[in-house]
């Protein structure tokens, strides 16, 4: 799984792009508070079984964008 995002125009705040497995954060990319519109990317290879869930989550106290040119998320099954 991989994803990237851009932090909203909020200088002085932190945003965290997390990949979660079954609602538990397992990796995170931090968008720093020292500027506006910082970007972050996160990637991980996971072992999954039937009924496991994976989601991308906004941790921290600032929103970020994952649409259009500003971000995306994807996953790929490795057989």
HTML snippet that shows the backbone in 3Dmol.js (N, CA, C, O; Angstrom):
<script src="https://3Dmol.org/build/3Dmol-min.js"></script>
<div id="view" style="width:600px;height:400px;position:relative"></div>
<script>
const pdb = `
ATOM      1  N   UNK A   1       0.842  -1.169   0.000  1.00  0.00           N
ATOM      2  CA  UNK A   1       0.000   0.000   0.000  1.00  0.00           C
ATOM      3  C   UNK A   1       0.887   1.231   0.000  1.00  0.00           C
ATOM      4  O   UNK A   1       1.961   1.247   0.600  1.00  0.00           O
ATOM      5  N   UNK A   2       0.414   2.260  -0.685  1.00  0.00           N
ATOM      6  CA  UNK A   2       1.160   3.513  -0.715  1.00  0.00           C
ATOM      7  C   UNK A   2       0.175   4.677  -0.775  1.00  0.00           C
ATOM      8  O   UNK A   2      -0.945   4.539  -1.268  1.00  0.00           O
ATOM      9  N   UNK A   3       0.606   5.801  -0.274  1.00  0.00           N
ATOM     10  CA  UNK A   3      -0.224   6.987  -0.342  1.00  0.00           C
ATOM     11  C   UNK A   3       0.627   8.232  -0.189  1.00  0.00           C
ATOM     12  O   UNK A   3       1.690   8.200   0.431  1.00  0.00           O
ATOM     13  N   UNK A   4       0.155   9.318  -0.754  1.00  0.00           N
ATOM     14  CA  UNK A   4       0.780  10.605  -0.494  1.00  0.00           C
ATOM     15  C   UNK A   4      -0.305  11.661  -0.386  1.00  0.00           C
ATOM     16  O   UNK A   4      -1.396  11.512  -0.936  1.00  0.00           O
ATOM     17  N   UNK A   5       0.011  12.723   0.328  1.00  0.00           N
ATOM     18  CA  UNK A   5      -0.971  13.766   0.607  1.00  0.00           C
ATOM     19  C   UNK A   5      -0.254  15.096   0.773  1.00  0.00           C
ATOM     20  O   UNK A   5       0.964  15.151   0.944  1.00  0.00           O
ATOM     21  N   UNK A   6      -1.039  16.169   0.720  1.00  0.00           N
ATOM     22  CA  UNK A   6      -0.525  17.510   0.974  1.00  0.00           C
ATOM     23  C   UNK A   6      -1.324  18.108   2.128  1.00  0.00           C
ATOM     24  O   UNK A   6      -2.549  17.997   2.175  1.00  0.00           O
ATOM     25  N   UNK A   7      -0.614  18.742   3.055  1.00  0.00           N
ATOM     26  CA  UNK A   7      -1.253  19.360   4.222  1.00  0.00           C
ATOM     27  C   UNK A   7      -1.955  20.639   3.801  1.00  0.00           C
ATOM     28  O   UNK A   7      -1.481  21.365   2.927  1.00  0.00           O
ATOM     29  N   UNK A   8      -3.083  20.901   4.430  1.00  0.00           N
ATOM     30  CA  UNK A   8      -3.807  22.144   4.149  1.00  0.00           C
ATOM     31  C   UNK A   8      -2.987  23.350   4.594  1.00  0.00           C
ATOM     32  O   UNK A   8      -1.999  23.201   5.313  1.00  0.00           O
ATOM     33  N   UNK A   9      -3.384  24.510   4.180  1.00  0.00           N
ATOM     34  CA  UNK A   9      -2.682  25.755   4.488  1.00  0.00           C
ATOM     35  C   UNK A   9      -2.869  26.082   5.965  1.00  0.00           C
ATOM     36  O   UNK A   9      -3.750  26.855   6.343  1.00  0.00           O
ATOM     37  N   UNK A  10      -2.019  25.475   6.792  1.00  0.00           N
ATOM     38  CA  UNK A  10      -2.149  25.646   8.243  1.00  0.00           C
ATOM     39  C   UNK A  10      -0.769  25.653   8.868  1.00  0.00           C
ATOM     40  O   UNK A  10      -0.340  24.650   9.439  1.00  0.00           O
ATOM     41  N   UNK A  11      -0.077  26.760   8.767  1.00  0.00           N
ATOM     42  CA  UNK A  11       1.257  26.888   9.349  1.00  0.00           C
ATOM     43  C   UNK A  11       1.171  26.740  10.869  1.00  0.00           C
ATOM     44  O   UNK A  11       0.243  27.255  11.494  1.00  0.00           O
ATOM     45  N   UNK A  12       2.129  26.044  11.454  1.00  0.00           N
ATOM     46  CA  UNK A  12       2.164  25.870  12.898  1.00  0.00           C
ATOM     47  C   UNK A  12       1.409  24.655  13.396  1.00  0.00           C
ATOM     48  O   UNK A  12       1.271  24.475  14.606  1.00  0.00           O
ATOM     49  N   UNK A  13       0.912  23.811  12.495  1.00  0.00           N
ATOM     50  CA  UNK A  13       0.192  22.603  12.892  1.00  0.00           C
ATOM     51  C   UNK A  13       0.809  21.387  12.210  1.00  0.00           C
ATOM     52  O   UNK A  13       1.505  21.515  11.202  1.00  0.00           O
ATOM     53  N   UNK A  14       0.550  20.216  12.764  1.00  0.00           N
ATOM     54  CA  UNK A  14       1.083  18.957  12.252  1.00  0.00           C
ATOM     55  C   UNK A  14      -0.056  18.119  11.671  1.00  0.00           C
ATOM     56  O   UNK A  14      -1.146  18.060  12.239  1.00  0.00           O
ATOM     57  N   UNK A  15       0.207  17.478  10.544  1.00  0.00           N
ATOM     58  CA  UNK A  15      -0.724  16.496   9.993  1.00  0.00           C
ATOM     59  C   UNK A  15       0.024  15.180   9.859  1.00  0.00           C
ATOM     60  O   UNK A  15       1.225  15.166   9.590  1.00  0.00           O
ATOM     61  N   UNK A  16      -0.684  14.080  10.047  1.00  0.00           N
ATOM     62  CA  UNK A  16      -0.071  12.754   9.953  1.00  0.00           C
ATOM     63  C   UNK A  16      -0.900  11.880   9.017  1.00  0.00           C
ATOM     64  O   UNK A  16      -2.099  11.692   9.226  1.00  0.00           O
ATOM     65  N   UNK A  17      -0.261  11.357   8.003  1.00  0.00           N
ATOM     66  CA  UNK A  17      -0.890  10.415   7.081  1.00  0.00           C
ATOM     67  C   UNK A  17      -0.551   9.013   7.574  1.00  0.00           C
ATOM     68  O   UNK A  17       0.611   8.606   7.546  1.00  0.00           O
ATOM     69  N   UNK A  18      -1.552   8.282   8.021  1.00  0.00           N
ATOM     70  CA  UNK A  18      -1.342   6.949   8.568  1.00  0.00           C
ATOM     71  C   UNK A  18      -1.957   5.884   7.665  1.00  0.00           C
ATOM     72  O   UNK A  18      -3.011   6.097   7.066  1.00  0.00           O
ATOM     73  N   UNK A  19      -1.296   4.750   7.575  1.00  0.00           N
ATOM     74  CA  UNK A  19      -1.918   3.541   7.036  1.00  0.00           C
ATOM     75  C   UNK A  19      -2.274   2.695   8.243  1.00  0.00           C
ATOM     76  O   UNK A  19      -1.429   2.414   9.093  1.00  0.00           O
ATOM     77  N   UNK A  20      -3.550   2.288   8.310  1.00  0.00           N
ATOM     78  CA  UNK A  20      -4.025   1.502   9.441  1.00  0.00           C
ATOM     79  C   UNK A  20      -4.471   0.123   8.974  1.00  0.00           C
ATOM     80  O   UNK A  20      -5.069  -0.025   7.908  1.00  0.00           O
ATOM     81  N   UNK A  21      -4.177  -0.860   9.773  1.00  0.00           N
ATOM     82  CA  UNK A  21      -4.646  -2.233   9.555  1.00  0.00           C
ATOM     83  C   UNK A  21      -5.590  -2.576  10.701  1.00  0.00           C
ATOM     84  O   UNK A  21      -5.208  -2.526  11.870  1.00  0.00           O
ATOM     85  N   UNK A  22      -6.819  -2.923  10.355  1.00  0.00           N
ATOM     86  CA  UNK A  22      -7.839  -3.235  11.366  1.00  0.00           C
ATOM     87  C   UNK A  22      -7.938  -2.126  12.410  1.00  0.00           C
ATOM     88  O   UNK A  22      -8.001  -2.399  13.609  1.00  0.00           O
ATOM     89  N   UNK A  23      -7.952  -0.880  11.955  1.00  0.00           N
ATOM     90  CA  UNK A  23      -8.121   0.337  12.762  1.00  0.00           C
ATOM     91  C   UNK A  23      -6.934   0.666  13.664  1.00  0.00           C
ATOM     92  O   UNK A  23      -7.052   1.521  14.542  1.00  0.00           O
ATOM     93  N   UNK A  24      -5.794   0.004  13.466  1.00  0.00           N
ATOM     94  CA  UNK A  24      -4.586   0.296  14.236  1.00  0.00           C
ATOM     95  C   UNK A  24      -3.529   0.876  13.306  1.00  0.00           C
ATOM     96  O   UNK A  24      -3.196   0.270  12.287  1.00  0.00           O
ATOM     97  N   UNK A  25      -2.998   2.053  13.653  1.00  0.00           N
ATOM     98  CA  UNK A  25      -1.952   2.678  12.835  1.00  0.00           C
ATOM     99  C   UNK A  25      -0.705   1.802  12.851  1.00  0.00           C
ATOM    100  O   UNK A  25      -0.218   1.412  13.912  1.00  0.00           O
ATOM    101  N   UNK A  26      -0.191   1.497  11.644  1.00  0.00           N
ATOM    102  CA  UNK A  26       1.005   0.660  11.567  1.00  0.00           C
ATOM    103  C   UNK A  26       2.170   1.376  10.894  1.00  0.00           C
ATOM    104  O   UNK A  26       3.308   0.917  10.989  1.00  0.00           O
ATOM    105  N   UNK A  27       1.910   2.481  10.223  1.00  0.00           N
ATOM    106  CA  UNK A  27       2.979   3.337   9.714  1.00  0.00           C
ATOM    107  C   UNK A  27       2.412   4.737   9.528  1.00  0.00           C
ATOM    108  O   UNK A  27       1.202   4.930   9.407  1.00  0.00           O
ATOM    109  N   UNK A  28       3.323   5.712   9.508  1.00  0.00           N
ATOM    110  CA  UNK A  28       2.872   7.100   9.508  1.00  0.00           C
ATOM    111  C   UNK A  28       3.913   7.989   8.844  1.00  0.00           C
ATOM    112  O   UNK A  28       5.118   7.776   8.985  1.00  0.00           O
ATOM    113  N   UNK A  29       3.428   8.982   8.123  1.00  0.00           N
ATOM    114  CA  UNK A  29       4.287  10.038   7.578  1.00  0.00           C
ATOM    115  C   UNK A  29       3.795  11.358   8.157  1.00  0.00           C
ATOM    116  O   UNK A  29       2.600  11.650   8.147  1.00  0.00           O
ATOM    117  N   UNK A  30       4.729  12.143   8.656  1.00  0.00           N
ATOM    118  CA  UNK A  30       4.398  13.387   9.343  1.00  0.00           C
ATOM    119  C   UNK A  30       4.631  14.582   8.426  1.00  0.00           C
ATOM    120  O   UNK A  30       5.693  14.712   7.817  1.00  0.00           O
ATOM    121  N   UNK A  31       3.623  15.458   8.333  1.00  0.00           N
ATOM    122  CA  UNK A  31       3.743  16.708   7.600  1.00  0.00           C
ATOM    123  C   UNK A  31       4.014  17.799   8.630  1.00  0.00           C
ATOM    124  O   UNK A  31       3.154  18.098   9.458  1.00  0.00           O
ATOM    125  N   UNK A  32       5.181  18.382   8.584  1.00  0.00           N
ATOM    126  CA  UNK A  32       5.714  19.248   9.615  1.00  0.00           C
ATOM    127  C   UNK A  32       4.921  20.522   9.794  1.00  0.00           C
ATOM    128  O   UNK A  32       4.212  20.970   8.893  1.00  0.00           O
ATOM    129  N   UNK A  33       5.057  21.105  10.992  1.00  0.00           N
ATOM    130  CA  UNK A  33       4.363  22.357  11.300  1.00  0.00           C
ATOM    131  C   UNK A  33       5.097  23.594  10.817  1.00  0.00           C
ATOM    132  O   UNK A  33       4.578  24.702  10.944  1.00  0.00           O
ATOM    133  N   UNK A  34       6.292  23.432  10.265  1.00  0.00           N
ATOM    134  CA  UNK A  34       7.098  24.605   9.922  1.00  0.00           C
ATOM    135  C   UNK A  34       6.719  25.263   8.601  1.00  0.00           C
ATOM    136  O   UNK A  34       7.391  26.205   8.180  1.00  0.00           O
ATOM    137  N   UNK A  35       5.688  24.810   7.948  1.00  0.00           N
ATOM    138  CA  UNK A  35       5.319  25.445   6.689  1.00  0.00           C
ATOM    139  C   UNK A  35       3.920  25.078   6.242  1.00  0.00           C
ATOM    140  O   UNK A  35       3.268  24.213   6.826  1.00  0.00           O
ATOM    141  N   UNK A  36       3.476  25.743   5.206  1.00  0.00           N
ATOM    142  CA  UNK A  36       2.179  25.461   4.603  1.00  0.00           C
ATOM    143  C   UNK A  36       2.358  24.502   3.431  1.00  0.00           C
ATOM    144  O   UNK A  36       3.407  24.484   2.789  1.00  0.00           O
ATOM    145  N   UNK A  37       1.360  23.734   3.168  1.00  0.00           N
ATOM    146  CA  UNK A  37       1.304  22.844   2.013  1.00  0.00           C
ATOM    147  C   UNK A  37       2.465  21.852   1.948  1.00  0.00           C
ATOM    148  O   UNK A  37       2.970  21.568   0.862  1.00  0.00           O
ATOM    149  N   UNK A  38       2.893  21.326   3.089  1.00  0.00           N
ATOM    150  CA  UNK A  38       3.909  20.272   3.101  1.00  0.00           C
ATOM    151  C   UNK A  38       3.306  18.979   2.582  1.00  0.00           C
ATOM    152  O   UNK A  38       2.109  18.738   2.738  1.00  0.00           O
ATOM    153  N   UNK A  39       4.139  18.147   1.962  1.00  0.00           N
ATOM    154  CA  UNK A  39       3.687  16.855   1.454  1.00  0.00           C
ATOM    155  C   UNK A  39       4.371  15.731   2.201  1.00  0.00           C
ATOM    156  O   UNK A  39       5.452  15.907   2.762  1.00  0.00           O
ATOM    157  N   UNK A  40       3.721  14.560   2.204  1.00  0.00           N
ATOM    158  CA  UNK A  40       4.293  13.373   2.823  1.00  0.00           C
ATOM    159  C   UNK A  40       3.849  12.156   2.034  1.00  0.00           C
ATOM    160  O   UNK A  40       2.791  12.154   1.404  1.00  0.00           O
ATOM    161  N   UNK A  41       4.683  11.114   2.080  1.00  0.00           N
ATOM    162  CA  UNK A  41       4.356   9.843   1.424  1.00  0.00           C
ATOM    163  C   UNK A  41       4.624   8.706   2.400  1.00  0.00           C
ATOM    164  O   UNK A  41       5.517   8.791   3.243  1.00  0.00           O
ATOM    165  N   UNK A  42       3.846   7.652   2.275  1.00  0.00           N
ATOM    166  CA  UNK A  42       3.986   6.493   3.152  1.00  0.00           C
ATOM    167  C   UNK A  42       3.733   5.228   2.327  1.00  0.00           C
ATOM    168  O   UNK A  42       2.839   5.197   1.481  1.00  0.00           O
ATOM    169  N   UNK A  43       4.533   4.185   2.584  1.00  0.00           N
ATOM    170  CA  UNK A  43       4.377   2.909   1.886  1.00  0.00           C
ATOM    171  C   UNK A  43       4.685   1.766   2.833  1.00  0.00           C
ATOM    172  O   UNK A  43       5.521   1.895   3.728  1.00  0.00           O
ATOM    173  N   UNK A  44       4.001   0.640   2.631  1.00  0.00           N
ATOM    174  CA  UNK A  44       4.245  -0.537   3.468  1.00  0.00           C
ATOM    175  C   UNK A  44       3.764  -1.790   2.733  1.00  0.00           C
ATOM    176  O   UNK A  44       2.815  -1.741   1.951  1.00  0.00           O
ATOM    177  N   UNK A  45       4.433  -2.901   2.997  1.00  0.00           N
ATOM    178  CA  UNK A  45       3.984  -4.212   2.533  1.00  0.00           C
ATOM    179  C   UNK A  45       3.380  -4.924   3.737  1.00  0.00           C
ATOM    180  O   UNK A  45       4.009  -5.008   4.792  1.00  0.00           O
ATOM    181  N   UNK A  46       2.154  -5.439   3.581  1.00  0.00           N
ATOM    182  CA  UNK A  46       1.425  -6.049   4.687  1.00  0.00           C
ATOM    183  C   UNK A  46       1.082  -7.502   4.402  1.00  0.00           C
ATOM    184  O   UNK A  46       0.822  -7.880   3.260  1.00  0.00           O
ATOM    185  N   UNK A  47       1.084  -8.305   5.446  1.00  0.00           N
ATOM    186  CA  UNK A  47       0.485  -9.641   5.389  1.00  0.00           C
ATOM    187  C   UNK A  47      -0.955  -9.493   5.843  1.00  0.00           C
ATOM    188  O   UNK A  47      -1.221  -9.022   6.949  1.00  0.00           O
ATOM    189  N   UNK A  48      -1.883  -9.896   4.986  1.00  0.00           N
ATOM    190  CA  UNK A  48      -3.305  -9.774   5.299  1.00  0.00           C
ATOM    191  C   UNK A  48      -3.989 -11.126   5.177  1.00  0.00           C
ATOM    192  O   UNK A  48      -3.549 -11.993   4.422  1.00  0.00           O
ATOM    193  N   UNK A  49      -5.072 -11.294   5.931  1.00  0.00           N
ATOM    194  CA  UNK A  49      -5.916 -12.476   5.829  1.00  0.00           C
ATOM    195  C   UNK A  49      -7.339 -12.010   5.557  1.00  0.00           C
ATOM    196  O   UNK A  49      -7.628 -10.814   5.620  1.00  0.00           O
ATOM    197  N   UNK A  50      -8.220 -12.942   5.258  1.00  0.00           N
ATOM    198  CA  UNK A  50      -9.620 -12.617   4.982  1.00  0.00           C
ATOM    199  C   UNK A  50     -10.194 -11.770   6.111  1.00  0.00           C
ATOM    200  O   UNK A  50      -9.951 -12.045   7.287  1.00  0.00           O
ATOM    201  N   UNK A  51     -10.952 -10.746   5.752  1.00  0.00           N
ATOM    202  CA  UNK A  51     -11.647  -9.827   6.657  1.00  0.00           C
ATOM    203  C   UNK A  51     -10.749  -8.771   7.306  1.00  0.00           C
ATOM    204  O   UNK A  51     -11.250  -7.955   8.079  1.00  0.00           O
ATOM    205  N   UNK A  52      -9.438  -8.754   7.022  1.00  0.00           N
ATOM    206  CA  UNK A  52      -8.614  -7.636   7.454  1.00  0.00           C
ATOM    207  C   UNK A  52      -9.047  -6.386   6.696  1.00  0.00           C
ATOM    208  O   UNK A  52      -9.492  -6.473   5.551  1.00  0.00           O
ATOM    209  N   UNK A  53      -8.918  -5.232   7.330  1.00  0.00           N
ATOM    210  CA  UNK A  53      -9.217  -3.967   6.664  1.00  0.00           C
ATOM    211  C   UNK A  53      -7.972  -3.089   6.662  1.00  0.00           C
ATOM    212  O   UNK A  53      -7.149  -3.146   7.576  1.00  0.00           O
ATOM    213  N   UNK A  54      -7.853  -2.284   5.622  1.00  0.00           N
ATOM    214  CA  UNK A  54      -6.764  -1.319   5.503  1.00  0.00           C
ATOM    215  C   UNK A  54      -7.398   0.018   5.149  1.00  0.00           C
ATOM    216  O   UNK A  54      -8.251   0.097   4.265  1.00  0.00           O
ATOM    217  N   UNK A  55      -6.971   1.076   5.854  1.00  0.00           N
ATOM    218  CA  UNK A  55      -7.454   2.406   5.507  1.00  0.00           C
ATOM    219  C   UNK A  55      -6.351   3.432   5.691  1.00  0.00           C
ATOM    220  O   UNK A  55      -5.340   3.179   6.346  1.00  0.00           O
ATOM    221  N   UNK A  56      -6.571   4.595   5.096  1.00  0.00           N
ATOM    222  CA  UNK A  56      -5.670   5.736   5.209  1.00  0.00           C
ATOM    223  C   UNK A  56      -6.367   6.736   6.123  1.00  0.00           C
ATOM    224  O   UNK A  56      -7.541   7.050   5.931  1.00  0.00           O
ATOM    225  N   UNK A  57      -5.642   7.232   7.113  1.00  0.00           N
ATOM    226  CA  UNK A  57      -6.259   7.986   8.189  1.00  0.00           C
ATOM    227  C   UNK A  57      -5.499   9.289   8.435  1.00  0.00           C
ATOM    228  O   UNK A  57      -4.276   9.347   8.300  1.00  0.00           O
ATOM    229  N   UNK A  58      -6.243  10.327   8.795  1.00  0.00           N
ATOM    230  CA  UNK A  58      -5.640  11.621   9.125  1.00  0.00           C
ATOM    231  C   UNK A  58      -5.405  11.689  10.626  1.00  0.00           C
ATOM    232  O   UNK A  58      -6.327  11.963  11.394  1.00  0.00           O
ATOM    233  N   UNK A  59      -4.159  11.439  11.045  1.00  0.00           N
ATOM    234  CA  UNK A  59      -3.789  11.611  12.435  1.00  0.00           C
ATOM    235  C   UNK A  59      -3.336  13.046  12.650  1.00  0.00           C
ATOM    236  O   UNK A  59      -3.185  13.788  11.680  1.00  0.00           O
ATOM    237  N   UNK A  60      -3.120  13.452  13.876  1.00  0.00           N
ATOM    238  CA  UNK A  60      -2.695  14.824  14.136  1.00  0.00           C
ATOM    239  C   UNK A  60      -3.881  15.757  14.233  1.00  0.00           C
ATOM    240  O   UNK A  60      -5.027  15.318  14.340  1.00  0.00           O
ATOM    241  N   UNK A  61      -3.600  17.047  14.194  1.00  0.00           N
ATOM    242  CA  UNK A  61      -4.655  18.034  14.414  1.00  0.00           C
ATOM    243  C   UNK A  61      -4.949  18.904  13.192  1.00  0.00           C
ATOM    244  O   UNK A  61      -5.572  19.958  13.321  1.00  0.00           O
ATOM    245  N   UNK A  62      -4.508  18.474  12.012  1.00  0.00           N
ATOM    246  CA  UNK A  62      -4.719  19.255  10.793  1.00  0.00           C
ATOM    247  C   UNK A  62      -5.150  18.328   9.666  1.00  0.00           C
ATOM    248  O   UNK A  62      -4.686  17.192   9.568  1.00  0.00           O
ATOM    249  N   UNK A  63      -6.025  18.816   8.834  1.00  0.00           N
ATOM    250  CA  UNK A  63      -6.480  18.011   7.699  1.00  0.00           C
ATOM    251  C   UNK A  63      -5.464  18.043   6.568  1.00  0.00           C
ATOM    252  O   UNK A  63      -4.575  18.894   6.530  1.00  0.00           O
ATOM    253  N   UNK A  64      -5.614  17.097   5.649  1.00  0.00           N
ATOM    254  CA  UNK A  64      -4.797  17.072   4.444  1.00  0.00           C
ATOM    255  C   UNK A  64      -5.652  16.624   3.280  1.00  0.00           C
ATOM    256  O   UNK A  64      -6.769  16.141   3.462  1.00  0.00           O
ATOM    257  N   UNK A  65      -5.120  16.789   2.086  1.00  0.00           N
ATOM    258  CA  UNK A  65      -5.856  16.468   0.866  1.00  0.00           C
ATOM    259  C   UNK A  65      -5.237  15.241   0.194  1.00  0.00           C
ATOM    260  O   UNK A  65      -4.016  15.113   0.106  1.00  0.00           O
ATOM    261  N   UNK A  66      -6.108  14.341  -0.280  1.00  0.00           N
ATOM    262  CA  UNK A  66      -5.665  13.162  -1.025  1.00  0.00           C
ATOM    263  C   UNK A  66      -6.510  13.015  -2.290  1.00  0.00           C
ATOM    264  O   UNK A  66      -6.999  11.926  -2.589  1.00  0.00           O
ATOM    265  N   UNK A  67      -6.678  14.089  -3.015  1.00  0.00           N
ATOM    266  CA  UNK A  67      -7.479  14.009  -4.229  1.00  0.00           C
ATOM    267  C   UNK A  67      -6.812  14.798  -5.350  1.00  0.00           C
ATOM    268  O   UNK A  67      -5.961  15.654  -5.107  1.00  0.00           O
ATOM    269  N   UNK A  68      -7.208  14.497  -6.563  1.00  0.00           N
ATOM    270  CA  UNK A  68      -6.676  15.223  -7.711  1.00  0.00           C
ATOM    271  C   UNK A  68      -5.170  15.116  -7.817  1.00  0.00           C
ATOM    272  O   UNK A  68      -4.610  14.024  -7.722  1.00  0.00           O
ATOM    273  N   UNK A  69      -4.526  16.228  -8.009  1.00  0.00           N
ATOM    274  CA  UNK A  69      -3.070  16.267  -8.152  1.00  0.00           C
ATOM    275  C   UNK A  69      -2.343  16.240  -6.812  1.00  0.00           C
ATOM    276  O   UNK A  69      -1.122  16.091  -6.777  1.00  0.00           O
ATOM    277  N   UNK A  70      -3.071  16.382  -5.718  1.00  0.00           N
ATOM    278  CA  UNK A  70      -2.438  16.574  -4.419  1.00  0.00           C
ATOM    279  C   UNK A  70      -2.210  15.294  -3.632  1.00  0.00           C
ATOM    280  O   UNK A  70      -1.536  15.333  -2.602  1.00  0.00           O
ATOM    281  N   UNK A  71      -2.729  14.196  -4.061  1.00  0.00           N
ATOM    282  CA  UNK A  71      -2.510  12.968  -3.313  1.00  0.00           C
ATOM    283  C   UNK A  71      -3.246  11.793  -3.917  1.00  0.00           C
ATOM    284  O   UNK A  71      -4.097  11.941  -4.794  1.00  0.00           O
ATOM    285  N   UNK A  72      -2.893  10.631  -3.426  1.00  0.00           N
ATOM    286  CA  UNK A  72      -3.550   9.408  -3.863  1.00  0.00           C
ATOM    287  C   UNK A  72      -3.239   8.299  -2.881  1.00  0.00           C
ATOM    288  O   UNK A  72      -2.368   8.432  -2.021  1.00  0.00           O
ATOM    289  N   UNK A  73      -3.963   7.207  -3.022  1.00  0.00           N
ATOM    290  CA  UNK A  73      -3.639   5.995  -2.275  1.00  0.00           C
ATOM    291  C   UNK A  73      -3.869   4.819  -3.205  1.00  0.00           C
ATOM    292  O   UNK A  73      -4.706   4.869  -4.106  1.00  0.00           O
ATOM    293  N   UNK A  74      -3.106   3.754  -2.966  1.00  0.00           N
ATOM    294  CA  UNK A  74      -3.245   2.570  -3.803  1.00  0.00           C
ATOM    295  C   UNK A  74      -2.758   1.349  -3.056  1.00  0.00           C
ATOM    296  O   UNK A  74      -2.038   1.449  -2.062  1.00  0.00           O
ATOM    297  N   UNK A  75      -3.160   0.207  -3.548  1.00  0.00           N
ATOM    298  CA  UNK A  75      -2.709  -1.067  -2.994  1.00  0.00           C
ATOM    299  C   UNK A  75      -2.571  -2.068  -4.133  1.00  0.00           C
ATOM    300  O   UNK A  75      -3.195  -1.924  -5.184  1.00  0.00           O
ATOM    301  N   UNK A  76      -1.751  -3.079  -3.908  1.00  0.00           N
ATOM    302  CA  UNK A  76      -1.485  -4.076  -4.930  1.00  0.00           C
ATOM    303  C   UNK A  76      -1.341  -5.430  -4.262  1.00  0.00           C
ATOM    304  O   UNK A  76      -0.623  -5.565  -3.271  1.00  0.00           O
ATOM    305  N   UNK A  77      -2.022  -6.435  -4.803  1.00  0.00           N
ATOM    306  CA  UNK A  77      -1.919  -7.792  -4.286  1.00  0.00           C
ATOM    307  C   UNK A  77      -0.669  -8.470  -4.831  1.00  0.00           C
ATOM    308  O   UNK A  77      -0.501  -8.617  -6.042  1.00  0.00           O
ATOM    309  N   UNK A  78       0.201  -8.880  -3.917  1.00  0.00           N
ATOM    310  CA  UNK A  78       1.396  -9.656  -4.300  1.00  0.00           C
ATOM    311  C   UNK A  78       1.060 -11.108  -4.022  1.00  0.00           C
ATOM    312  O   UNK A  78       0.869 -11.496  -2.870  1.00  0.00           O
ATOM    313  N   UNK A  79       0.987 -11.912  -5.072  1.00  0.00           N
ATOM    314  CA  UNK A  79       0.526 -13.314  -4.947  1.00  0.00           C
ATOM    315  C   UNK A  79       1.454 -14.219  -4.339  1.00  0.00           C
ATOM    316  O   UNK A  79       1.155 -15.404  -4.193  1.00  0.00           O
TER     317      UNK A  79
END
`;
const viewer = $3Dmol.createViewer("view");
viewer.addModel(pdb, "pdb");
viewer.setStyle({}, {cartoon: {color: "spectrum"}});
viewer.zoomTo();
viewer.render();
</script>
